[in-house]
Amino acid sequence: MAHIITDPCIGTKDTACVDVCPVDCIYGKDEDGDQLFINPEECIDCGLCVDACPVEAVFPQEEVPDQWRASIARNYQRFGMEPPQ
């Protein structure tokens, strides 16, 4: 399972997670959006992004808190994929 960037990331403009990702699977840094997204097909689940996030917005998909579960669907949809059920 991939990691998911959740709502606390929205509007922060911090890209520390992008800088530490060894496979460059985090997108949105150079786009007009207000959030970063992790491509679930490219993520290797190393967890470096979790430790790098200053706002604690990154979680393994199966550990996303209930209040931010909608972030999972948004993340998959960002890459044209069906969210998991």
C-alpha positions in Angstrom: 0.0 0.0 0.0 1.1 3.5 -0.7 1.5 6.4 1.6 -1.1 9.2 1.5 -0.7 12.9 2.0 -3.7 14.2 4.0 -5.5 17.5 4.6 -2.9 19.1 7.0 -0.7 19.5 3.9 -3.2 21.7 2.1 -1.8 25.2 1.7 1.4 24.6 3.6 3.7 24.9 0.5 6.3 22.8 2.4 8.0 20.2 0.1 10.4 18.5 2.5 8.8 15.1 1.6 9.6 15.7 -2.1 13.2 16.3 -1.2 13.6 13.0 0.6 11.7 10.7 -1.7 14.1 8.2 -3.3 11.8 7.4 -6.2 10.4 10.8 -7.0 6.8 9.7 -6.6 5.5 12.9 -4.9 3.8 15.3 -7.3 2.4 18.8 -7.2 5.4 20.8 -6.1 5.6 22.8 -9.4 1.9 22.9 -10.0 -0.8 25.4 -9.2 -2.5 23.1 -6.6 -2.4 23.6 -2.9 -1.5 20.0 -2.0 1.1 17.3 -2.8 0.1 13.8 -3.9 1.9 10.4 -3.8 1.6 8.2 -6.9 0.5 4.8 -5.4 2.0 2.9 -8.3 5.4 4.5 -7.8 5.6 4.6 -4.0 7.9 2.0 -2.5 6.6 2.5 1.1 10.0 3.5 2.5 8.3 6.0 4.9 10.9 8.8 4.5 8.2 11.2 3.6 6.4 10.5 6.9 9.4 11.6 9.0 10.1 14.6 6.8 6.6 16.1 7.0 6.6 19.1 9.4 2.8 19.1 9.7 2.4 15.3 10.1 0.2 14.9 7.0 1.7 11.7 5.6 0.4 8.3 6.6 0.6 4.7 5.3 -2.7 4.3 3.5 -4.0 1.8 6.1 -3.3 4.2 8.9 -4.9 7.4 7.6 -7.0 8.8 10.4 -10.8 8.7 9.9 -11.2 12.5 9.6 -8.9 12.4 6.6 -10.0 9.2 4.8 -11.3 11.3 1.8 -7.6 12.1 1.1 -7.2 8.5 -0.1 -9.8 8.9 -2.9 -8.4 12.3 -3.9 -4.9 10.9 -4.1 -5.9 8.0 -6.4 -8.2 10.2 -8.5 -5.3 12.7 -9.0 -3.5 9.9 -10.9 -6.6 8.8 -12.8 -7.0 5.6 -10.7 -10.0 4.1 -9.0 -9.7 4.5 -5.2 -9.6 1.2 -3.2 -12.8 0.1 -1.7 
